[in-house]
């Protein structure tokens, strides 16, 4: 529909997601805050010829009101002073695309006193250098908030700095290994050529010395992580990949050094190649994982750091951490609650989506409990603190997540298990070779033969077997909307036996939709038209779904003028024909209007309407099941994976949906800790559990499970704690993901076979003391080509 | 023959070391921290962000 495309970018607007702005009475519709903001800036700077002079209208309560949540006193703790200039790092939430980054950079750059601004596309972190005399940190934050994004202060703590240093060190190790291996390749080529056509001994010696020179840093600097890992593995008395790598590298290097003095062939290129290729593999694997920032940190930042405490008849801003039980706070509309508490006075609607995933705002009246981090939507309330910030619901969930993450044993990798068998075997064969040649006392040097066995048994293709398969599989599945966070996740996904789903937003759409329109008289359109007139200016999800439906049918909608919102009840609009009331059953009953049908048995949300004292009828909204949910559950069964549903909703609601979808096990009324506990128990039974969820209440279970899966559109914390992310909200892609993972595991198994196959063929040569460098090179090249070629087959899944 | 080879090898080592030092400098400076951004930034042909007069100031004072 042409009238439902974004005024700025011309893309279609998803129903009920429109952001509406009014200019000279003309209604302009945008698909996101970014487009609206770009429009505002372009027109504000007088650059847009299409855009005429306009006035801004506040766009409802989107996000939190950040302007007065952070003050300079608090933010100055995050500012670094450098040569008289301030430097501030902050995290920007709400960035979706490249133009969002562009917008923030350009806009902040235009502020007076800002000399440098850079926003990282991958991590959404901004770094700004400014003149403290001309602009304050809170002004900068206010500017970001004005664009519709949410800035959060971000401190470089020790852990994060160490992590960043680690990444850079790995990159430098790899770069160094690459540079030196390239040099080495030249000398090795000369030596190989010399092997076939003859070379004078002086040149040969020279090449060997240079080869030794460049290989030494590769082994001991670039290869340090493997050597360290091998040492740890020896201490733990469990053989792993690192030990196998270290064994191969050190034996090749040692034998070559020995040959350098004693005469004979050198294998420096083997040692350097093993290190370089395996480092490359680790970089591949790390790049997928690195995108994840610290999820727990973000979770805790959900609650504002500043609260407004009432003292006498005044309020003062205090740090959230200093609040005590019994303190009384004032929470204004648009603010997030700093701590858990009970409402003392006032009634409002609270958006708990960030915490529970529940899409509809929940009405809360005096005496009811509210949760830290949730958003107060409609009215100011006085809240009595029931738990200090460190004990709030969100903080408790964060602790659960942290515990689960620290406790969870890493998925034991296939390659490690292979190494555990292979290392003792190789050492045994090498030892046997040594003993045999001493025993027979032939012409062959026993030590050299034993070392040759070690060299040939540690294939460098081993380092490529897992990473190349993971790289190709993650690349191919990313195109289908499945993001695997690393190779162990792929392995874990392939072995799943049980899938547990959250209900709201996972099996259901998480967005209300109109199920039925029931006018008491007249047509559906008439009723919808009247209701849409009253609800036109509202940001309530139910209102937006009604307005979207009215627009779809080509009906006119209201603009919110003259309407009065009663939190938790409904809206009123005075018309010539009488007072138009739209809202809950209770709201109409309070106004003395009767005639409503009795409650229906279905779990639907009802919206009733009345004009004057005449009852008009009702509109029923529901959170619909995802259309593919039933199919997906059936496919899971066919893959041999059991299904379960874990939800915080009532047991009856859970049972009904479970029966509809054919889910094996259904559990309702679960808290976040209960869900995690259930997952833990299932894992103790030996099940390999997949948890699919989207809210904060799923976060502990997501990180507890073997594989946690979040869908796009879920809360940030769910995305951060999950191992597997679906970028399209489609459960069928999850089924595809599992199939891809299983296929990948097969390929990894084949790769491991090929990695060893050729080298094992060359093993008798080594044991008999006949190994020439050309044999080692041939075995290595053949296995590497097989492994890479085999992995590439994953591309055309 | 041998000495000319030696000179060439040492020359190539020096050349490579130069490139290696530039690489390390780039990593330390954080050039590889944001590998996503480059492909978008190269398409921006606007002037670098500076103050652009009154209109933007007016914007930033709006509520």
Interface residues (C-beta under 8 A of the other chain):
Chain A: X40 X41 X44 X45 X46 X56 X58 X98 X101 X102 X105 X106 X107 X108 X109 X110 X111 X112 X117 X120 X121 X122 X123 X143 X146 X164 X168 X171 X172 X175 X176 X179 X182 X183 X186 X187 X202 X203 X206 X210
Chain B: X1 X2 X5 X6 X9 X12 X13 X16 X19 X20 X23 X24 X27 X28 X32 X33 X34 X35 X36 X37 X40 X44 X46 X48 X49 X50 X51 X52 X53 X55 X56 X57 X58 X59 X60 X62 X63
